[in-house]
């Protein structure tokens, strides 16, 4: 099997990178090492490579997948960093035993692919909708006042020429804290590492359009107003509306493909939902 060449399809066994239309093809180009690491990691997760199995040699893996040995080394290094592989001096590389308690983690490729960030955005939409609903029931007066201050902080940051990303994330963290359940705050803090770059793109896109900026302010205010009114249903709807509209603004700004925007917004692409006339 030959190695890939510029403009050719992916090497044998290595899945092609997802296609994303428009200027936001990816946040960072996905490498062959990324794709090989994802493939081998999936084989471990699915049991095709079981704990204790010896990984084929570097040369063998390179030949099997049509990539260079340096690509194999990088891919194996990434999987080792996740604890799925271990090296045994003089014996080779083996699939590690499954830990009884595994830390929560996403594939590092999430940080580089728009498609993967859309998936994280779907998780965020579900999470933050329920956070807002619970906050409407449980938030204290001081926490509601804190939410209003958080909105002012976003406005102050953008007025000073900043992107408001840190302040925006702080606002959403404040909603998590207002649920009274510390697990929401911990989960949101974990997701932030995957959401930060996507939020920078979102905020930069919105900063180009005054109408986008005003829509974001209105949506944030609707969430806080619903929480303050102790209306959990309205708070849930307002949170979903905000994240749905964020995806649509990215599409309108030309930064997200239509299918990806529909997925992030929680709807099927228009082409698949349109009913044909008889």
DODRENZA-382591 format. One record per residue (C-alpha): x, y, z; residue number from 1. Coordinates in pm, whole numbers, m for minus. Example, Ala and Ser with C-alpha at 12.3 -4.5 7.8 and 13.67 -1.06 7.14 Angstrom:
BEGIN
+--------+--------+--------+-----+
!      u !      v !      w !   k !
+--------+--------+--------+-----+
!   1230 !   m450 !    780 !   1 !
!   1367 !   m106 !    714 !   2 !
+--------+--------+--------+-----+
END
This chain:
BEGIN
+--------+--------+--------+-----+
!      u !      v !      w !   k !
+--------+--------+--------+-----+
!      0 !      0 !      0 !   1 !
!    145 !    338 !    m97 !   2 !
!    157 !    649 !    112 !   3 !
!    m80 !    934 !     47 !   4 !
!      9 !   1221 !   m179 !   5 !
!   m121 !   1577 !   m175 !   6 !
!   m474 !   1587 !   m303 !   7 !
!   m515 !   1207 !   m282 !   8 !
!   m761 !   1020 !    m66 !   9 !
!   m666 !    893 !    280 !  10 !
!   m432 !    593 !    306 !  11 !
!   m585 !    249 !    341 !  12 !
!   m741 !    193 !    678 !  13 !
!   m724 !    558 !    775 !  14 !
!  m1068 !    724 !    750 !  15 !
!  m1090 !   1038 !    539 !  16 !
!  m1139 !   1363 !    723 !  17 !
!  m1498 !   1493 !    727 !  18 !
!  m1596 !   1732 !    454 !  19 !
!  m1709 !   2075 !    566 !  20 !
!  m1826 !   2329 !    313 !  21 !
!  m1733 !   2693 !    333 !  22 !
!  m1442 !   2884 !    488 !  23 !
!  m1474 !   2707 !    822 !  24 !
!  m1350 !   2376 !    684 !  25 !
!  m1168 !   2309 !   1011 !  26 !
!  m1021 !   2490 !   1308 !  27 !
!   m695 !   2316 !   1234 !  28 !
!   m606 !   2073 !    958 !  29 !
!   m658 !   1714 !   1069 !  30 !
!   m336 !   1518 !   1021 !  31 !
!   m279 !   1155 !    923 !  32 !
!   m159 !   1097 !   1280 !  33 !
!   m492 !   1230 !   1410 !  34 !
!   m687 !    996 !   1186 !  35 !
!   m471 !    690 !   1255 !  36 !
!   m490 !    756 !   1630 !  37 !
!   m870 !    779 !   1606 !  38 !
!   m885 !    454 !   1410 !  39 !
!   m664 !    256 !   1650 !  40 !
!   m837 !    406 !   1952 !  41 !
!  m1175 !    300 !   1809 !  42 !
!  m1043 !    m54 !   1758 !  43 !
!   m947 !    m63 !   2126 !  44 !
!  m1281 !     78 !   2237 !  45 !
!  m1470 !   m174 !   2024 !  46 !
!  m1267 !   m470 !   2147 !  47 !
!  m1094 !   m545 !   1818 !  48 !
!   m774 !   m487 !   2012 !  49 !
!   m821 !   m632 !   2360 !  50 !
!   m630 !   m556 !   2683 !  51 !
!   m299 !   m739 !   2673 !  52 !
!   m285 !   m758 !   2294 !  53 !
!     48 !   m660 !   2144 !  54 !
!     27 !   m382 !   1888 !  55 !
!    182 !   m464 !   1550 !  56 !
!    531 !   m326 !   1502 !  57 !
!    579 !     30 !   1385 !  58 !
!    689 !    m95 !   1043 !  59 !
!    392 !   m329 !   1018 !  60 !
!    141 !    m56 !   1112 !  61 !
!    299 !    177 !    857 !  62 !
!    261 !    m86 !    585 !  63 !
!    m95 !   m179 !    691 !  64 !
!   m220 !    179 !    680 !  65 !
!     m2 !    322 !    404 !  66 !
!    158 !    590 !    618 !  67 !
!    511 !    672 !    727 !  68 !
!    665 !    537 !   1044 !  69 !
!    676 !    889 !   1188 !  70 !
!    297 !    910 !   1149 !  71 !
!    265 !    578 !   1334 !  72 !
!    493 !    699 !   1614 !  73 !
!    289 !   1016 !   1660 !  74 !
!    m42 !    827 !   1657 !  75 !
!     83 !    571 !   1910 !  76 !
!    217 !    850 !   2131 !  77 !
!   m126 !   1015 !   2137 !  78 !
!   m300 !    692 !   2230 !  79 !
!    m45 !    628 !   2505 !  80 !
!   m120 !    974 !   2646 !  81 !
!   m483 !    865 !   2685 !  82 !
!   m375 !    558 !   2882 !  83 !
!   m497 !    308 !   2622 !  84 !
!   m150 !    173 !   2536 !  85 !
!    156 !     88 !   2748 !  86 !
!    514 !     15 !   2646 !  87 !
!    701 !   m283 !   2788 !  88 !
!   1077 !   m258 !   2765 !  89 !
!   1206 !   m501 !   2505 !  90 !
!    862 !   m647 !   2435 !  91 !
!    673 !   m378 !   2243 !  92 !
!    353 !   m179 !   2286 !  93 !
!     44 !   m341 !   2440 !  94 !
!   m320 !   m251 !   2490 !  95 !
!   m360 !   m137 !   2850 !  96 !
!   m605 !   m294 !   3092 !  97 !
!   m930 !   m102 !   3122 !  98 !
!   m924 !    115 !   3433 !  99 !
!  m1207 !     63 !   3680 ! 100 !
!  m1263 !    440 !   3697 ! 101 !
!  m1191 !    624 !   3375 ! 102 !
!  m1164 !   1004 !   3362 ! 103 !
!  m1403 !   1189 !   3134 ! 104 !
!  m1230 !   1282 !   2809 ! 105 !
!  m1308 !   1367 !   2449 ! 106 !
!  m1095 !   1285 !   2149 ! 107 !
!   m835 !   1564 !   2109 ! 108 !
!   m954 !   1596 !   1747 ! 109 !
!  m1255 !   1781 !   1892 ! 110 !
!  m1025 !   2082 !   1922 ! 111 !
!   m943 !   2079 !   1551 ! 112 !
!  m1260 !   1989 !   1363 ! 113 !
!  m1574 !   2191 !   1310 ! 114 !
!  m1772 !   1867 !   1282 ! 115 !
!  m1655 !   1754 !   1625 ! 116 !
!  m1725 !   2095 !   1780 ! 117 !
!  m2079 !   2075 !   1645 ! 118 !
!  m2115 !   1749 !   1839 ! 119 !
!  m1993 !   1920 !   2157 ! 120 !
!  m2236 !   2205 !   2089 ! 121 !
!  m2521 !   1952 !   2089 ! 122 !
!  m2407 !   1827 !   2430 ! 123 !
!  m2385 !   2185 !   2551 ! 124 !
!  m2738 !   2265 !   2429 ! 125 !
!  m2888 !   1976 !   2625 ! 126 !
!  m2680 !   2056 !   2934 ! 127 !
!  m2741 !   2429 !   2943 ! 128 !
!  m3114 !   2400 !   2877 ! 129 !
!  m3158 !   2193 !   3193 ! 130 !
!  m2916 !   2412 !   3385 ! 131 !
!  m3129 !   2716 !   3308 ! 132 !
!  m3448 !   2533 !   3406 ! 133 !
!  m3301 !   2423 !   3740 ! 134 !
!  m3157 !   2769 !   3804 ! 135 !
!  m3507 !   2913 !   3765 ! 136 !
!  m3619 !   2694 !   4054 ! 137 !
!  m3312 !   2712 !   4278 ! 138 !
!  m3124 !   3038 !   4218 ! 139 !
!  m3087 !   3268 !   4517 ! 140 !
!  m3143 !   3642 !   4491 ! 141 !
!  m2771 !   3705 !   4506 ! 142 !
!  m2711 !   3454 !   4227 ! 143 !
!  m2972 !   3623 !   4007 ! 144 !
!  m2804 !   3957 !   4078 ! 145 !
!  m2476 !   3790 !   3982 ! 146 !
!  m2623 !   3683 !   3649 ! 147 !
!  m2722 !   4041 !   3572 ! 148 !
!  m2373 !   4160 !   3664 ! 149 !
!  m2229 !   3895 !   3432 ! 150 !
!  m2428 !   4041 !   3143 ! 151 !
!  m2292 !   4388 !   3222 ! 152 !
!  m1941 !   4243 !   3226 ! 153 !
!  m1988 !   4106 !   2872 ! 154 !
!  m2105 !   4448 !   2750 ! 155 !
!  m1814 !   4622 !   2924 ! 156 !
!  m1559 !   4382 !   2771 ! 157 !
!  m1687 !   4426 !   2416 ! 158 !
!  m1718 !   4804 !   2459 ! 159 !
!  m1350 !   4808 !   2559 ! 160 !
!  m1259 !   4626 !   2237 ! 161 !
!  m1232 !   4276 !   2380 ! 162 !
!  m1399 !   3966 !   2239 ! 163 !
!  m1600 !   3900 !   2557 ! 164 !
!  m1526 !   3526 !   2544 ! 165 !
!  m1407 !   3498 !   2904 ! 166 !
!  m1703 !   3704 !   3026 ! 167 !
!  m1949 !   3503 !   2814 ! 168 !
!  m1817 !   3177 !   2957 ! 169 !
!  m1834 !   3324 !   3307 ! 170 !
!  m2202 !   3403 !   3247 ! 171 !
!  m2278 !   3043 !   3154 ! 172 !
!  m2075 !   2919 !   3453 ! 173 !
!  m2286 !   3143 !   3676 ! 174 !
!  m2599 !   2969 !   3548 ! 175 !
!  m2442 !   2635 !   3637 ! 176 !
!  m2364 !   2759 !   3988 ! 177 !
!  m2722 !   2883 !   4024 ! 178 !
!  m2850 !   2527 !   3986 ! 179 !
!  m2714 !   2448 !   4330 ! 180 !
!  m2562 !   2129 !   4188 ! 181 !
!  m2179 !   2151 !   4178 ! 182 !
!  m2159 !   1869 !   3922 ! 183 !
!  m2301 !   2100 !   3655 ! 184 !
!  m2025 !   2352 !   3718 ! 185 !
!  m1760 !   2079 !   3701 ! 186 !
!  m1897 !   1935 !   3378 ! 187 !
!  m1924 !   2280 !   3220 ! 188 !
!  m1567 !   2360 !   3328 ! 189 !
!  m1454 !   2041 !   3153 ! 190 !
!  m1642 !   2130 !   2834 ! 191 !
!  m1494 !   2479 !   2826 ! 192 !
!  m1161 !   2353 !   2692 ! 193 !
!  m1347 !   2224 !   2387 ! 194 !
!  m1581 !   2521 !   2355 ! 195 !
!  m1337 !   2810 !   2395 ! 196 !
!  m1210 !   2819 !   2035 ! 197 !
!  m1559 !   2773 !   1897 ! 198 !
!  m1686 !   3056 !   2116 ! 199 !
!  m1409 !   3286 !   1991 ! 200 !
!  m1523 !   3220 !   1636 ! 201 !
!  m1884 !   3279 !   1739 ! 202 !
!  m1808 !   3606 !   1919 ! 203 !
!  m1589 !   3732 !   1631 ! 204 !
!  m1868 !   3654 !   1386 ! 205 !
!  m2125 !   3835 !   1599 ! 206 !
!  m1896 !   4137 !   1643 ! 207 !
!  m1907 !   4195 !   1265 ! 208 !
!  m2282 !   4250 !   1275 ! 209 !
!  m2448 !   4493 !   1517 ! 210 !
!  m2777 !   4308 !   1472 ! 211 !
!  m2607 !   3983 !   1577 ! 212 !
!  m2462 !   4151 !   1887 ! 213 !
!  m2801 !   4288 !   1986 ! 214 !
!  m2964 !   3949 !   1932 ! 215 !
!  m2711 !   3789 !   2166 ! 216 !
!  m2778 !   4052 !   2433 ! 217 !
!  m3152 !   3996 !   2401 ! 218 !
!  m3116 !   3618 !   2421 ! 219 !
!  m2893 !   3637 !   2729 ! 220 !
!  m3137 !   3877 !   2892 ! 221 !
!  m3429 !   3644 !   2817 ! 222 !
!  m3252 !   3359 !   2996 ! 223 !
!  m3186 !   3574 !   3303 ! 224 !
!  m3536 !   3721 !   3304 ! 225 !
!  m3690 !   3373 !   3294 ! 226 !
!  m3466 !   3255 !   3578 ! 227 !
!  m3555 !   3564 !   3781 ! 228 !
!  m3925 !   3500 !   3712 ! 229 !
!  m3889 !   3143 !   3841 ! 230 !
!  m4023 !   3016 !   3509 ! 231 !
!  m3829 !   2696 !   3440 ! 232 !
!  m4007 !   2625 !   3111 ! 233 !
!  m3929 !   2971 !   2975 ! 234 !
!  m3569 !   2947 !   3099 ! 235 !
!  m3520 !   2615 !   2921 ! 236 !
!  m3667 !   2750 !   2600 ! 237 !
!  m3460 !   3068 !   2619 ! 238 !
!  m3137 !   2870 !   2661 ! 239 !
!  m3220 !   2641 !   2369 ! 240 !
!  m3318 !   2941 !   2155 ! 241 !
!  m2987 !   3116 !   2233 ! 242 !
!  m2769 !   2819 !   2135 ! 243 !
!  m2985 !   2741 !   1831 ! 244 !
!  m2962 !   3098 !   1706 ! 245 !
!  m2586 !   3103 !   1770 ! 246 !
!  m2545 !   2818 !   1521 ! 247 !
!  m2769 !   2991 !   1269 ! 248 !
!  m2570 !   3314 !   1300 ! 249 !
!  m2255 !   3120 !   1216 ! 250 !
!  m2426 !   2985 !    905 ! 251 !
!  m2547 !   3329 !    803 ! 252 !
!  m2196 !   3462 !    856 ! 253 !
!  m2059 !   3196 !    622 ! 254 !
!  m1858 !   3024 !    895 ! 255 !
!  m2053 !   2701 !    925 ! 256 !
!  m2192 !   2469 !    660 ! 257 !
!  m2571 !   2447 !    641 ! 258 !
!  m2581 !   2082 !    751 ! 259 !
!  m2355 !   2154 !   1048 ! 260 !
!  m2558 !   2456 !   1151 ! 261 !
!  m2876 !   2249 !   1139 ! 262 !
!  m2715 !   1982 !   1353 ! 263 !
!  m2589 !   2235 !   1606 ! 264 !
!  m2935 !   2392 !   1613 ! 265 !
!  m3093 !   2054 !   1682 ! 266 !
!  m3277 !   2028 !   1351 ! 267 !
!  m3240 !   1819 !   1041 ! 268 !
!  m3098 !   1996 !    734 ! 269 !
!  m3369 !   2159 !    527 ! 270 !
!  m3301 !   1927 !    235 ! 271 !
!  m3399 !   1628 !    444 ! 272 !
!  m3703 !   1780 !    606 ! 273 !
!  m3868 !   1941 !    306 ! 274 !
!  m4169 !   1740 !    197 ! 275 !
!  m4198 !   1676 !   m174 ! 276 !
!  m4521 !   1746 !   m352 ! 277 !
!  m4693 !   1450 !   m514 ! 278 !
+--------+--------+--------+-----+
END
